[in-house]
Amino acid sequence: MHALVNALGLLRNYLVTVPLVYFSTIFMGTLSLALSLVDSTGRMQHGCARLWARMLLWFGRVRVTVRGAEHIPAGPCIFASNHLSYMDIPVAFGYIPTQFRIMAKASLFHIPFLGWHLRRSGHMPIARNNPRRAARSVLEAASHVKEGMSVFVFPEGGRSPDGTLQEFKPGTFLLAIKAGAPVVPVTLNGTRGVLPMNSWRLHPGHVELVFHPSIATAGMHSNSAAALAEKVRATVAADFKG
């Protein structure tokens, strides 16, 4: 019986879920591109991304629980989250109740429709193997924050290969210090079970998105980045379940 249920789930994934994900990405990506012609701020495109994210989660039968939204500051901030799965991005877009831009690996910006949306709406690619370009991305992100836009980052630098919480890289927190913006630690649980690494099969499941109290960076200097990274990681770890 278990084998039959698994086979039916696999069949549904490739005949229903995956086509719906592709169709919605193409449709919403095209709509986002069209809106970018009349909205240079990226705010309308962000609305497209939020709807796209909710659609993907609904197609995959993924239920999201949010805790701690009251900790999100009224002004711009840096959301710093652990990274377990490609589904982390739809969860963030679907359930963070404020405008933000992401710093994500450069390869995502080369994916048709998704990458076009990211570029046209002001998101920032990170060239991890090019320190000079990475530093330029941090400065660009800091300017976004100073202009009033929050930024979402994955301080681990990539998805966790084994589902454990990895080291938080201090370089990411130079962004918060340079912008003088508070950091909101974010814990994501359950996304690895919904979409495991190196898999395209979406599994129904429950995901938890936890916002922790913000950490002020006013008065910090560049040499405080490592200590800030450790403090944020410890906060994320307190609610981390994998």
BAFI-3210 file (N, C-alpha, C; in Angstrom, 3 decimals, decimal comma, padded with zeros to 6 digits):
// residues 242
n [1|2|3|4|5|6|7|8|9|10|11|12|13|14|15|16|17|18|19|20|21|22|23|24|25|26|27|28|29|30|31|32|33|34|35|36|37|38|39|40|41|42|43|44|45|46|47|48|49|50|51|52|53|54|55|56|57|58|59|60|61|62|63|64|65|66|67|68|69|70|71|72|73|74|75|76|77|78|79|80|81|82|83|84|85|86|87|88|89|90|91|92|93|94|95|96|97|98|99|100|101|102|103|104|105|106|107|108|109|110|111|112|113|114|115|116|117|118|119|120|121|122|123|124|125|126|127|128|129|130|131|132|133|134|135|136|137|138|139|140|141|142|143|144|145|146|147|148|149|150|151|152|153|154|155|156|157|158|159|160|161|162|163|164|165|166|167|168|169|170|171|172|173|174|175|176|177|178|179|180|181|182|183|184|185|186|187|188|189|190|191|192|193|194|195|196|197|198|199|200|201|202|203|204|205|206|207|208|209|210|211|212|213|214|215|216|217|218|219|220|221|222|223|224|225|226|227|228|229|230|231|232|233|234|235|236|237|238|239|240|241|242]
n.u [000,827|001,937|003,833|002,186|000,857|003,067|003,846|001,611|001,745|004,138|003,437|001,398|002,938|004,630|002,839|000,921|001,640|004,300|003,940|002,051|003,592|005,565|003,933|002,740|005,025|005,963|003,735|003,385|005,922|006,011|003,965|005,109|007,314|005,977|004,762|007,009|007,599|006,046|006,442|009,077|010,024|009,786|007,863|005,280|006,002|006,909|004,536|003,565|005,440|004,790|002,214|002,804|004,458|002,648|000,955|002,644|003,144|000,569|-000,008|001,810|000,756|001,569|001,647|001,922|003,099|003,308|005,291|005,942|005,737|005,274|007,695|008,919|010,441|009,148|010,534|013,166|014,996|017,307|016,645|017,741|018,250|018,266|019,066|017,576|016,378|015,238|012,654|012,612|012,683|010,112|008,543|009,490|008,862|006,110|005,186|006,481|005,503|006,050|007,608|010,587|013,948|015,962|019,182|020,786|022,189|024,042|023,363|020,615|019,596|019,831|017,869|015,158|012,389|012,000|014,569|014,577|012,548|013,748|015,943|014,724|013,228|014,862|016,361|019,361|022,196|024,653|027,973|029,607|032,143|033,676|035,179|035,352|033,081|031,161|031,534|030,738|028,025|027,176|027,513|025,675|023,321|023,283|022,801|020,184|018,872|019,344|017,776|015,338|014,420|013,930|016,094|016,631|018,557|020,672|022,747|024,345|025,336|024,520|022,406|021,938|023,801|023,292|021,139|021,646|022,338|024,437|027,605|027,373|028,246|030,450|030,728|028,262|026,988|028,198|026,751|024,440|025,701|026,963|024,740|023,492|021,249|018,714|018,978|016,903|016,640|015,781|014,100|013,731|011,830|011,269|011,224|013,097|012,070|009,859|010,879|013,499|017,117|018,647|016,445|013,383|010,915|008,025|006,831|003,905|003,428|004,319|005,461|007,440|007,792|009,718|010,035|012,413|013,135|014,462|017,923|019,901|022,162|023,330|026,052|027,905|030,998|032,960|034,575|032,938|031,413|031,779|031,114|028,465|027,402|027,620|025,895|023,417|023,189|023,033|020,586|018,838|019,300|018,083|015,400|015,546|014,692|015,124]
n.v [-001,210|001,238|001,599|001,975|004,384|006,077|005,908|007,020|009,578|010,455|010,387|012,335|014,557|014,949|015,082|016,949|018,889|019,877|020,829|022,877|024,563|025,399|026,701|028,762|030,189|031,123|032,655|034,568|035,657|036,872|038,759|040,292|041,366|042,975|044,822|046,068|047,940|050,105|050,609|051,517|051,121|048,557|047,670|046,841|044,560|043,063|042,426|040,651|038,600|037,765|036,715|034,685|033,065|032,212|030,724|028,606|027,323|026,522|024,800|022,782|021,846|022,878|023,931|026,883|028,215|031,152|032,843|035,443|037,806|040,293|041,273|042,468|045,380|048,759|050,310|050,003|046,894|044,134|040,964|037,948|034,698|031,109|028,463|025,963|024,831|025,142|025,972|027,836|030,441|030,935|030,725|032,894|035,106|034,766|035,096|037,068|040,032|042,540|044,879|043,841|043,162|040,600|039,108|036,886|033,819|034,139|032,431|032,000|034,194|033,719|032,049|031,588|033,844|033,689|034,666|036,960|038,429|038,852|040,493|042,753|043,794|044,729|043,029|041,470|039,924|037,599|037,046|034,484|033,448|035,537|037,871|040,697|041,442|040,479|042,152|044,523|043,970|043,967|046,677|047,796|046,689|047,870|050,510|050,274|049,755|052,116|053,760|053,022|050,401|047,066|044,170|040,775|038,040|035,091|034,041|031,754|031,298|029,455|026,570|024,305|021,371|019,040|019,458|020,579|023,424|025,774|027,560|031,098|033,534|036,215|038,352|038,903|040,395|042,795|044,331|045,063|046,558|048,625|049,858|050,612|049,382|047,491|043,955|041,261|038,185|035,130|032,081|029,190|026,311|022,984|023,186|021,657|019,076|019,405|020,072|018,386|018,698|018,605|017,481|017,413|016,881|017,823|017,664|017,332|019,235|020,784|023,987|026,183|029,569|031,760|034,820|036,620|038,821|041,992|042,896|045,525|047,551|049,966|052,093|050,068|048,748|047,719|045,630|044,360|042,525|039,695|038,961|039,797|038,081|035,624|036,078|036,413|033,900|032,227|033,029|032,274|029,519|028,825|028,255|026,387|023,516|022,064]
n.w [000,000|000,811|-001,201|-003,400|-002,752|-002,727|-005,413|-006,684|-005,637|-006,773|-009,472|-009,521|-008,889|-011,153|-013,282|-012,591|-010,475|-011,147|-013,900|-013,310|-011,693|-013,532|-015,449|-013,919|-013,175|-015,646|-016,458|-014,319|-014,309|-016,828|-016,513|-014,483|-015,853|-017,710|-015,988|-015,037|-016,906|-016,358|-013,719|-012,015|-009,490|-008,543|-006,826|-007,627|-009,013|-006,923|-005,710|-007,634|-007,289|-004,712|-005,074|-006,933|-005,314|-003,322|-004,927|-005,798|-003,358|-002,697|-004,856|-004,243|-001,911|000,540|003,801|005,663|008,664|010,537|012,870|015,213|013,699|014,662|015,433|013,307|012,183|011,733|009,906|007,342|007,238|007,764|006,815|008,009|007,255|007,837|005,435|003,739|001,476|-001,970|-001,722|000,247|-000,731|-002,080|000,297|001,789|000,063|-000,057|002,567|004,127|005,427|004,158|001,897|000,257|-000,907|-002,377|-001,772|-003,705|-005,052|-008,093|-010,216|-010,168|-011,421|-014,066|-014,853|-017,028|-017,041|-014,101|-013,381|-014,980|-013,785|-011,252|-011,876|-013,077|-011,031|-009,066|-007,399|-006,079|-007,440|-006,183|-006,670|-005,725|-006,078|-006,733|-005,108|-005,385|-006,890|-005,141|-002,940|-004,122|-004,467|-001,815|-001,147|-002,916|-001,939|000,590|-000,122|-001,049|001,367|002,782|001,314|002,134|001,730|002,693|003,005|002,139|003,196|002,919|005,172|005,367|002,902|001,040|000,330|003,034|002,988|004,425|006,042|008,495|010,628|009,247|009,337|009,778|007,531|008,089|006,283|005,137|007,085|007,096|005,436|006,966|008,963|007,515|006,470|008,764|009,731|011,502|012,242|011,501|012,753|011,172|011,301|009,432|009,155|008,042|005,216|003,836|003,955|002,355|-000,181|-000,999|-001,203|-004,420|-005,685|-007,562|-006,736|-005,187|-001,914|000,016|003,013|006,184|006,938|008,879|009,664|011,362|012,967|014,739|017,564|016,592|016,033|016,920|014,994|015,150|015,679|015,463|014,086|011,206|012,140|013,883|012,630|012,637|015,276|015,305|013,371|014,709|016,857|015,580|014,348|016,606|017,620|015,548|015,692|018,070|017,577|015,635|013,805|011,606]
ca.u [000,000|002,825|004,445|001,157|000,684|004,270|003,803|000,575|002,274|005,141|002,697|000,750|003,967|005,151|001,761|000,070|002,323|005,402|003,408|001,443|004,676|006,151|002,970|002,584|006,272|005,965|002,667|003,657|007,149|005,642|003,215|006,081|008,082|005,100|004,585|008,266|007,622|005,328|006,797|010,526|010,370|009,750|006,842|004,220|006,597|006,947|003,191|003,528|006,239|004,034|001,138|003,471|004,914|001,480|000,468|003,531|002,924|-000,745|000,127|002,563|000,040|002,475|001,004|002,933|002,761|004,184|005,367|006,820|005,668|005,271|009,077|009,417|010,420|008,370|011,444|013,936|015,808|017,930|016,160|018,838|017,600|018,922|018,714|017,460|015,737|014,789|011,337|012,755|012,397|008,656|008,009|009,830|008,059|004,691|004,745|007,053|004,454|006,577|008,447|012,011|014,686|016,825|020,521|020,770|023,278|023,910|022,792|019,154|019,267|019,926|016,705|014,142|011,224|012,355|015,732|014,199|011,829|014,683|016,753|013,919|012,575|015,839|017,058|020,817|022,938|025,931|028,980|030,327|033,537|034,320|035,090|035,133|031,670|030,379|031,619|029,910|026,632|026,908|027,358|024,418|022,249|023,282|022,150|018,751|018,368|019,366|016,662|014,091|013,987|014,506|016,824|016,596|019,819|020,974|024,142|025,134|025,943|023,906|021,577|022,640|023,849|022,851|019,997|022,059|022,591|025,829|028,210|026,911|029,429|030,449|030,631|026,861|026,542|028,740|025,623|023,643|026,510|027,150|023,449|022,992|019,888|018,589|018,903|015,834|016,947|014,629|014,282|012,859|011,788|010,379|011,291|013,896|011,175|008,948|011,658|014,870|018,194|018,858|015,199|012,339|009,619|007,434|006,085|003,023|004,008|004,135|006,660|007,333|008,585|009,782|010,759|012,897|013,341|015,553|019,191|020,353|023,558|023,797|027,295|028,844|031,998|033,175|035,171|031,892|030,613|031,871|030,335|027,066|027,042|027,454|024,698|022,245|023,127|022,562|019,154|018,166|019,448|017,205|014,129|015,826|014,333|015,534]
ca.v [000,000|002,402|001,751|002,527|005,787|006,784|005,970|007,993|010,898|010,787|010,651|013,643|015,594|015,229|015,348|018,070|019,938|020,490|021,692|024,074|025,436|026,012|027,622|029,951|030,956|031,815|033,667|035,648|036,312|037,747|039,881|041,130|042,112|044,007|045,854|046,800|049,028|051,257|050,768|051,348|050,875|047,129|047,339|046,053|043,259|042,317|041,867|039,468|037,555|037,257|035,868|033,505|032,224|031,581|029,719|027,448|026,621|025,893|023,660|021,741|021,503|023,255|024,812|027,724|028,870|032,302|033,294|036,567|038,901|041,569|041,705|043,144|046,837|049,577|050,784|048,974|046,000|043,015|039,653|036,977|033,408|029,861|028,086|024,514|024,331|026,165|026,445|028,949|031,709|031,148|030,968|034,278|036,033|034,595|035,331|038,242|041,016|043,865|044,906|043,585|042,643|039,513|038,861|035,454|033,399|034,701|031,483|032,149|035,315|033,244|031,204|032,360|034,356|033,958|035,552|038,254|039,150|039,270|041,620|043,930|044,341|045,296|042,072|041,578|038,659|037,509|036,204|033,966|033,150|036,785|038,748|042,097|041,595|040,249|043,395|045,511|043,626|044,424|048,136|048,072|046,357|048,901|051,704|049,967|049,895|053,538|054,395|052,606|049,070|045,947|043,181|039,411|037,359|033,772|034,202|030,533|031,349|028,461|025,602|023,353|020,083|017,920|019,843|021,193|024,856|026,003|028,809|032,338|034,251|037,604|039,340|039,271|041,340|044,113|045,045|045,673|047,558|049,774|050,542|051,020|048,846|046,336|042,622|040,407|036,764|034,365|030,628|028,420|024,881|022,131|023,314|020,560|017,943|019,718|019,949|018,039|019,130|017,764|016,827|018,281|016,386|018,568|016,844|018,091|019,317|021,974|024,828|027,207|030,776|032,413|036,088|036,878|040,250|042,574|043,212|046,836|047,620|051,359|052,232|048,977|048,951|046,540|044,527|043,742|041,656|038,295|038,809|039,939|036,834|034,594|036,395|036,118|032,441|031,652|033,323|031,377|028,144|028,588|027,714|025,571|022,098|021,388]
ca.w [000,000|000,869|-002,522|-004,286|-002,388|-003,172|-006,875|-007,048|-005,310|-007,792|-010,710|-009,366|-008,903|-012,493|-014,240|-012,154|-009,721|-011,903|-014,968|-012,731|-011,254|-014,723|-016,055|-013,077|-013,244|-016,942|-016,471|-013,385|-014,757|-017,948|-015,944|-013,771|-016,858|-018,263|-014,964|-014,865|-017,883|-015,802|-012,309|-011,890|-008,092|-008,261|-005,826|-008,260|-009,316|-005,663|-005,561|-008,505|-006,654|-003,564|-005,594|-007,498|-004,205|-002,703|-005,879|-005,729|-002,092|-002,790|-005,765|-003,558|-000,677|001,627|004,787|006,303|009,926|010,795|014,264|015,511|012,720|015,396|015,625|012,103|012,411|010,800|008,870|006,631|008,059|007,067|007,227|007,874|007,443|007,435|004,056|003,659|000,261|-002,919|-001,314|001,193|-001,408|-002,118|001,639|002,142|-000,730|000,224|003,939|004,783|005,149|003,828|000,704|000,463|-002,057|-001,927|-002,293|-003,992|-005,933|-009,436|-011,172|-010,212|-012,301|-015,448|-015,140|-017,749|-016,336|-012,703|-013,384|-015,564|-012,734|-010,215|-012,364|-013,380|-009,836|-008,144|-006,551|-006,264|-007,524|-005,479|-007,324|-004,561|-006,402|-007,133|-003,928|-005,748|-007,233|-003,923|-002,162|-004,818|-004,163|-000,449|-001,193|-003,603|-001,008|001,634|-000,670|-001,042|002,737|003,121|000,596|002,767|001,322|003,436|002,203|002,671|002,884|003,472|005,610|005,214|001,582|000,163|001,052|003,892|002,290|005,266|006,864|009,759|010,542|008,895|009,815|009,158|007,053|008,598|005,209|004,934|008,101|006,780|004,833|008,026|009,668|006,626|006,315|010,080|009,845|012,399|011,655|012,019|012,535|010,680|011,299|008,554|009,458|007,258|003,752|003,285|003,782|001,248|-001,418|-000,626|-002,087|-005,605|-006,062|-008,095|-006,267|-004,074|-000,972|000,916|004,343|007,006|007,053|009,914|009,441|012,667|013,050|016,090|017,833|015,805|016,690|016,434|014,537|015,277|016,419|015,184|013,041|010,368|012,900|014,698|011,764|013,057|016,512|014,928|012,696|015,735|017,645|014,743|014,192|017,866|017,715|014,586|016,174|019,216|017,103|014,454|013,899|010,374]
c.u [000,864|003,451|003,459|000,942|001,868|004,270|002,774|001,029|003,290|004,470|002,025|001,765|004,366|004,066|000,919|000,905|003,395|004,888|002,766|002,501|005,304|005,212|002,851|003,836|006,344|004,942|003,004|004,951|006,885|004,884|004,157|006,893|007,246|004,930|005,847|008,387|006,941|005,677|008,285|010,954|010,435|008,650|005,700|004,731|006,678|005,582|003,002|004,267|005,493|002,921|001,707|003,877|003,743|000,914|001,313|003,287|001,570|-000,695|000,810|001,920|000,945|001,761|002,088|002,355|003,778|004,118|006,287|006,779|005,666|006,686|009,652|009,328|009,570|009,239|012,215|014,804|016,464|017,338|017,282|018,312|018,531|018,376|018,750|017,065|015,439|013,406|011,417|012,356|010,889|008,044|008,279|008,957|006,578|004,263|005,495|006,149|004,972|007,394|009,899|012,625|015,648|018,225|020,616|021,867|022,988|023,224|021,270|018,730|019,363|018,760|015,645|012,933|011,541|013,515|015,415|013,454|012,805|015,476|015,920|013,293|013,566|016,512|018,529|021,502|024,247|026,843|029,905|031,800|034,316|034,186|034,797|033,667|030,776|030,369|030,757|028,421|026,242|026,681|026,040|023,238|022,147|022,590|020,637|018,165|018,307|018,239|015,309|013,594|014,683|015,168|016,791|017,860|019,848|022,440|024,992|025,819|025,366|023,071|022,440|022,641|023,306|021,703|020,347|022,314|024,082|026,337|027,602|028,142|029,376|030,254|029,215|026,432|027,214|027,663|024,820|024,404|026,689|025,861|022,919|021,595|019,839|018,520|017,768|016,225|015,672|014,977|013,246|012,971|010,860|010,521|012,117|013,029|010,209|009,651|013,115|015,879|018,373|017,617|014,237|010,951|009,167|006,603|005,146|003,636|003,730|005,470|006,407|008,301|008,547|010,618|011,140|013,046|014,576|016,767|019,719|021,823|024,123|025,045|028,298|029,814|032,218|033,730|034,177|031,109|030,619|031,036|028,834|026,574|026,777|026,183|023,429|022,081|022,582|021,073|018,352|018,167|018,471|015,863|014,303|015,499|014,724|014,409]
c.v [001,264|002,678|002,369|004,009|006,620|006,965|006,987|009,420|011,369|011,150|012,018|014,769|015,964|015,534|016,560|019,193|020,647|021,328|022,972|025,070|026,146|027,051|028,906|030,813|031,749|032,953|034,853|036,380|037,276|038,972|040,845|041,976|043,250|045,152|046,680|047,965|050,283|051,523|050,473|051,034|049,390|046,713|046,519|044,654|042,396|041,700|040,625|038,302|036,936|036,320|034,581|032,534|031,491|030,486|028,455|026,636|025,909|024,670|022,480|021,267|021,706|024,260|025,572|028,347|029,968|032,658|034,519|037,716|040,268|042,093|042,458|044,654|047,567|050,071|049,654|048,158|044,957|041,735|038,641|035,595|032,237|029,412|026,571|024,001|025,486|026,704|027,567|030,270|031,931|031,398|032,413|035,273|035,953|035,101|036,408|039,430|042,430|043,757|044,612|043,152|041,572|039,623|037,347|035,107|033,785|033,758|031,579|033,229|034,938|032,328|032,046|032,667|034,667|034,945|036,922|039,084|039,684|040,500|042,883|044,561|044,721|044,337|041,998|040,220|038,735|036,553|035,670|033,709|034,382|037,793|040,203|042,347|041,395|041,501|044,480|045,261|044,092|045,931|048,524|047,800|047,396|050,170|051,503|050,235|051,366|054,303|053,915|051,220|047,988|044,961|041,844|038,674|035,968|033,784|032,935|030,484|030,367|027,508|024,665|021,984|018,915|018,278|020,427|022,679|025,094|027,318|030,004|033,169|035,720|038,647|039,806|040,385|042,703|044,986|045,776|046,788|048,810|050,575|051,071|050,515|047,675|045,027|041,852|038,955|036,008|032,877|029,989|026,950|024,165|022,198|022,199|019,319|018,141|019,574|019,669|018,571|018,105|016,963|017,859|017,786|017,173|017,624|017,734|018,144|020,636|022,691|025,889|028,348|031,596|033,694|036,334|038,389|040,776|042,896|044,511|046,782|049,033|051,405|051,122|049,365|047,640|045,353|043,865|042,690|040,197|038,044|038,906|038,662|035,724|034,819|036,060|034,608|031,781|031,876|032,428|029,947|027,820|027,979|026,744|024,096|021,329|021,194]
c.w [000,000|-000,496|-003,507|-004,023|-002,877|-004,683|-007,350|-006,750|-006,328|-009,105|-010,649|-009,463|-010,323|-013,531|-013,886|-011,544|-010,539|-013,074|-014,447|-012,271|-012,450|-015,327|-015,240|-013,102|-014,537|-016,937|-015,574|-013,743|-015,894|-017,450|-015,221|-014,744|-017,441|-017,260|-014,765|-015,840|-017,339|-014,337|-012,130|-010,456|-007,750|-007,306|-006,419|-008,607|-008,060|-005,366|-006,416|-007,860|-005,479|-004,021|-006,168|-006,389|-003,563|-003,618|-005,807|-004,467|-002,089|-003,694|-005,064|-002,277|000,543|002,528|005,543|007,579|010,190|012,272|014,353|014,534|013,406|015,642|014,413|012,307|011,381|009,646|008,206|007,583|007,161|007,639|006,962|008,246|007,151|006,079|003,922|002,284|-000,687|-002,537|-000,290|000,543|-001,576|-000,746|002,061|001,382|-000,352|001,578|004,706|004,431|004,883|002,548|001,079|-000,869|-001,546|-002,524|-002,470|-004,980|-007,380|-010,412|-011,266|-011,198|-013,775|-015,823|-015,850|-016,868|-014,868|-012,633|-013,949|-014,529|-011,682|-010,644|-012,505|-012,135|-008,744|-007,187|-006,961|-006,329|-006,743|-006,236|-006,235|-004,824|-006,841|-005,986|-004,273|-006,090|-006,018|-003,054|-002,784|-004,544|-002,764|-000,420|-001,858|-002,672|000,102|001,144|-000,739|000,341|003,142|002,432|001,117|002,417|002,146|002,480|002,919|002,235|003,520|003,895|005,516|003,846|000,591|001,004|001,887|003,220|003,102|006,204|008,217|009,536|010,333|009,512|009,080|008,795|007,476|007,503|004,963|005,876|007,984|006,157|005,902|008,724|008,816|006,465|007,639|010,351|010,825|011,618|012,318|011,736|012,160|010,706|010,385|008,933|008,487|005,761|003,112|003,066|002,625|-000,102|-001,045|-001,646|-003,210|-006,000|-006,629|-007,701|-005,048|-003,218|-000,163|002,313|005,032|007,167|008,112|009,602|010,731|012,584|014,508|016,313|017,114|016,673|016,092|016,030|014,666|016,156|016,200|014,078|012,296|011,141|013,857|013,919|012,227|014,315|016,226|014,248|013,707|016,546|016,862|014,588|015,455|018,046|016,793|015,112|017,303|018,811|015,931|014,712|012,638|009,390]
res [m|h|a|l|v|n|a|l|g|l|l|r|n|y|l|v|t|v|p|l|v|y|f|s|t|i|f|m|g|t|l|s|l|a|l|s|l|v|d|s|t|g|r|m|q|h|g|c|a|r|l|w|a|r|m|l|l|w|f|g|r|v|r|v|t|v|r|g|a|e|h|i|p|a|g|p|c|i|f|a|s|n|h|l|s|y|m|d|i|p|v|a|f|g|y|i|p|t|q|f|r|i|m|a|k|a|s|l|f|h|i|p|f|l|g|w|h|l|r|r|s|g|h|m|p|i|a|r|n|n|p|r|r|a|a|r|s|v|l|e|a|a|s|h|v|k|e|g|m|s|v|f|v|f|p|e|g|g|r|s|p|d|g|t|l|q|e|f|k|p|g|t|f|l|l|a|i|k|a|g|a|p|v|v|p|v|t|l|n|g|t|r|g|v|l|p|m|n|s|w|r|l|h|p|g|h|v|e|l|v|f|h|p|s|i|a|t|a|g|m|h|s|n|s|a|a|a|l|a|e|k|v|r|a|t|v|a|a|d|f|k|g]
***
